[in-house]
Amino acid sequence: MKYVIVLGDGMADEPISQLGGQTPLAFAKTENLDALSAVSEIGMVHTIPDGMKPGSDTANLSVMGYDPKVYYSGRSPLEALSIGVPMKETDIALRCNLVTISEEETLSFEQQSIIDHSAGEISTEDAAVLLGAVRRELENETYHFYVGTSYRHCLIWEHGQVLELTQPHDIPGKVIGSYLPQDMTLREMMKRSYEILRQHPLNEERRRQGLRPANCCWFWGAGTKPLLSDFRKAHQKKGVMISAVDLLKGIAVGAGMDNIRVEGANGGLHTNYEGKAAAAVKALTEDGYDFAYIHIEAPDEMGHQGSVEKKVQAIENIDTRVIKPLKEGLDLAGEPYRLLVLPDHPTPIRVRTHTSDDVPFLFYDSTKHAGEGQQGAEGQRLYYNEKDAAQTGIRVEKGHELIRKLFAE
């Protein structure tokens, strides 16, 4: 038996009037998921433990079977594992986003506003140049910068402390002053990064090309060195992670799983969907892996951008360019498999950030077929979306226990 999780980051949402009162998942044309829903179990799962912030870090740990209340030590430390940062027990890792903030000449730094938490989904190549400029000015014996992927980078603070810091994707359009770090050194570093990057030649070129400048470093997600238990020992499954995002790759490193790099996978809307599906099929059918975790960041990014159309497009891309070739490849191989499809958390267009609401899951077992699928209270067929999944009455209260369904003998 082979096992696969397809994780559409932030795919869940709320009803949207622009979509006739449907969610993007219900509105999207998903003929492959529709076909699977007729022979699968559909339900809801609560991935964010009560009292914890809704994030891709806590939620993906939960989906992978790690109770966030036990294993979570901060977001950036997980990303640091992926980057290969040599963290010490006394180090604090912080996420360093390259963001776009406003550039009003008459306003102070504190009076500027967040425009884009991802600087227009800046390329890693451009980001490395800009972070290099910041490093030359701000790096010292205490603070060390490391290049990650796209807008997502890392700051290591030696002998630092875990602080409450604001996620930039939580405050789109808001004045930054009241959200800056209370620690004055970090605050001053962010201000200096704005002065360094605002007039950087690469940002000038980005403006000429109609792209958003990456004109400020934003620190958040502070945490200590993570200690995850070994995934293979826990589940007796050799696993592989397929993601473009350092957070997920870092979770894999901490869990003792392998990472597969897919050319053209970038964490954005125009990622290499087919390449991820093909990599999973090869890993499971040729390379001896038992379990593959396919993570697609696009729906989450489109939710943060507040784009209804692009979020629907991301979901449709997952259906036609991941689910379809994945199922065809595994069916062709002839070995039985189980497939779990779900988001980690909602990223509603309305708020443009994460929420802690339950998310829908679809569980398919190639050896078992559920006939006509589940039915609603009035006998109607149910499909894979938030409303229909809630109608089944199936709910997993503790997200980290869902993986037991996937691996159950």
ChimeraX attribute file (.defattr): number of C-alpha atoms within 10 A of each C-alpha:
attribute: neighborCount
match mode: 1-to-1
recipient: residues
	/A:1	14
	/A:2	21
	/A:3	20
	/A:4	23
	/A:5	22
	/A:6	22
	/A:7	23
	/A:8	23
	/A:9	23
	/A:10	29
	/A:11	31
	/A:12	30
	/A:13	28
	/A:14	19
	/A:15	19
	/A:16	16
	/A:17	9
	/A:18	11
	/A:19	15
	/A:20	9
	/A:21	12
	/A:22	18
	/A:23	24
	/A:24	30
	/A:25	23
	/A:26	21
	/A:27	17
	/A:28	20
	/A:29	17
	/A:30	21
	/A:31	13
	/A:32	18
	/A:33	21
	/A:34	16
	/A:35	13
	/A:36	23
	/A:37	23
	/A:38	21
	/A:39	20
	/A:40	27
	/A:41	21
	/A:42	29
	/A:43	25
	/A:44	26
	/A:45	26
	/A:46	24
	/A:47	31
	/A:48	32
	/A:49	19
	/A:50	11
	/A:51	8
	/A:52	12
	/A:53	14
	/A:54	21
	/A:55	22
	/A:56	23
	/A:57	23
	/A:58	25
	/A:59	27
	/A:60	25
	/A:61	24
	/A:62	26
	/A:63	25
	/A:64	20
	/A:65	19
	/A:66	22
	/A:67	20
	/A:68	22
	/A:69	14
	/A:70	9
	/A:71	15
	/A:72	21
	/A:73	21
	/A:74	23
	/A:75	24
	/A:76	31
	/A:77	32
	/A:78	29
	/A:79	29
	/A:80	30
	/A:81	22
	/A:82	21
	/A:83	20
	/A:84	12
	/A:85	18
	/A:86	11
	/A:87	18
	/A:88	13
	/A:89	11
	/A:90	13
	/A:91	21
	/A:92	25
	/A:93	34
	/A:94	28
	/A:95	29
	/A:96	26
	/A:97	25
	/A:98	29
	/A:99	26
	/A:100	23
	/A:101	27
	/A:102	19
	/A:103	16
	/A:104	11
	/A:105	8
	/A:106	8
	/A:107	10
	/A:108	11
	/A:109	20
	/A:110	14
	/A:111	15
	/A:112	19
	/A:113	19
	/A:114	19
	/A:115	22
	/A:116	23
	/A:117	26
	/A:118	23
	/A:119	22
	/A:120	18
	/A:121	23
	/A:122	20
	/A:123	14
	/A:124	17
	/A:125	11
	/A:126	15
	/A:127	24
	/A:128	18
	/A:129	14
	/A:130	24
	/A:131	23
	/A:132	15
	/A:133	15
	/A:134	22
	/A:135	17
	/A:136	10
	/A:137	12
	/A:138	16
	/A:139	15
	/A:140	11
	/A:141	7
	/A:142	11
	/A:143	18
	/A:144	16
	/A:145	23
	/A:146	19
	/A:147	22
	/A:148	24
	/A:149	21
	/A:150	25
	/A:151	25
	/A:152	25
	/A:153	27
	/A:154	26
	/A:155	25
	/A:156	27
	/A:157	22
	/A:158	17
	/A:159	12
	/A:160	16
	/A:161	15
	/A:162	17
	/A:163	15
	/A:164	12
	/A:165	17
	/A:166	17
	/A:167	18
	/A:168	21
	/A:169	20
	/A:170	15
	/A:171	19
	/A:172	21
	/A:173	14
	/A:174	16
	/A:175	18
	/A:176	19
	/A:177	14
	/A:178	11
	/A:179	15
	/A:180	20
	/A:181	19
	/A:182	12
	/A:183	12
	/A:184	10
	/A:185	10
	/A:186	16
	/A:187	18
	/A:188	13
	/A:189	19
	/A:190	22
	/A:191	18
	/A:192	18
	/A:193	23
	/A:194	23
	/A:195	15
	/A:196	17
	/A:197	22
	/A:198	19
	/A:199	12
	/A:200	18
	/A:201	11
	/A:202	17
	/A:203	19
	/A:204	15
	/A:205	13
	/A:206	16
	/A:207	12
	/A:208	11
	/A:209	9
	/A:210	8
	/A:211	15
	/A:212	22
	/A:213	27
	/A:214	30
	/A:215	23
	/A:216	29
	/A:217	25
	/A:218	28
	/A:219	26
	/A:220	25
	/A:221	22
	/A:222	25
	/A:223	23
	/A:224	23
	/A:225	22
	/A:226	21
	/A:227	15
	/A:228	19
	/A:229	13
	/A:230	15
	/A:231	19
	/A:232	15
	/A:233	11
	/A:234	10
	/A:235	13
	/A:236	11
	/A:237	17
	/A:238	17
	/A:239	24
	/A:240	25
	/A:241	25
	/A:242	25
	/A:243	24
	/A:244	27
	/A:245	21
	/A:246	22
	/A:247	24
	/A:248	25
	/A:249	27
	/A:250	25
	/A:251	27
	/A:252	27
	/A:253	23
	/A:254	22
	/A:255	20
	/A:256	18
	/A:257	21
	/A:258	17
	/A:259	21
	/A:260	17
	/A:261	15
	/A:262	19
	/A:263	11
	/A:264	13
	/A:265	21
	/A:266	22
	/A:267	22
	/A:268	19
	/A:269	22
	/A:270	12
	/A:271	20
	/A:272	19
	/A:273	25
	/A:274	20
	/A:275	19
	/A:276	29
	/A:277	25
	/A:278	17
	/A:279	19
	/A:280	27
	/A:281	23
	/A:282	17
	/A:283	18
	/A:284	25
	/A:285	17
	/A:286	10
	/A:287	10
	/A:288	12
	/A:289	19
	/A:290	19
	/A:291	25
	/A:292	28
	/A:293	22
	/A:294	24
	/A:295	24
	/A:296	32
	/A:297	25
	/A:298	26
	/A:299	33
	/A:300	31
	/A:301	27
	/A:302	25
	/A:303	27
	/A:304	25
	/A:305	21
	/A:306	19
	/A:307	16
	/A:308	20
	/A:309	13
	/A:310	18
	/A:311	29
	/A:312	22
	/A:313	19
	/A:314	28
	/A:315	25
	/A:316	23
	/A:317	23
	/A:318	23
	/A:319	21
	/A:320	18
	/A:321	18
	/A:322	23
	/A:323	23
	/A:324	18
	/A:325	20
	/A:326	24
	/A:327	18
	/A:328	11
	/A:329	17
	/A:330	21
	/A:331	14
	/A:332	10
	/A:333	14
	/A:334	10
	/A:335	13
	/A:336	14
	/A:337	20
	/A:338	20
	/A:339	22
	/A:340	22
	/A:341	20
	/A:342	24
	/A:343	29
	/A:344	35
	/A:345	31
	/A:346	28
	/A:347	30
	/A:348	26
	/A:349	24
	/A:350	15
	/A:351	17
	/A:352	21
	/A:353	24
	/A:354	24
	/A:355	18
	/A:356	20
	/A:357	18
	/A:358	23
	/A:359	27
	/A:360	28
	/A:361	26
	/A:362	23
	/A:363	19
	/A:364	23
	/A:365	20
	/A:366	18
	/A:367	10
	/A:368	11
	/A:369	14
	/A:370	14
	/A:371	9
	/A:372	12
	/A:373	18
	/A:374	21
	/A:375	15
	/A:376	15
	/A:377	9
	/A:378	6
	/A:379	8
	/A:380	11
	/A:381	14
	/A:382	22
	/A:383	24
	/A:384	26
	/A:385	29
	/A:386	24
	/A:387	19
	/A:388	21
	/A:389	24
	/A:390	20
	/A:391	16
	/A:392	17
	/A:393	12
	/A:394	15
	/A:395	19
	/A:396	18
	/A:397	15
	/A:398	17
	/A:399	27
	/A:400	23
	/A:401	19
	/A:402	21
	/A:403	17
	/A:404	12
	/A:405	12
	/A:406	19
	/A:407	15
	/A:408	6
	/A:409	6
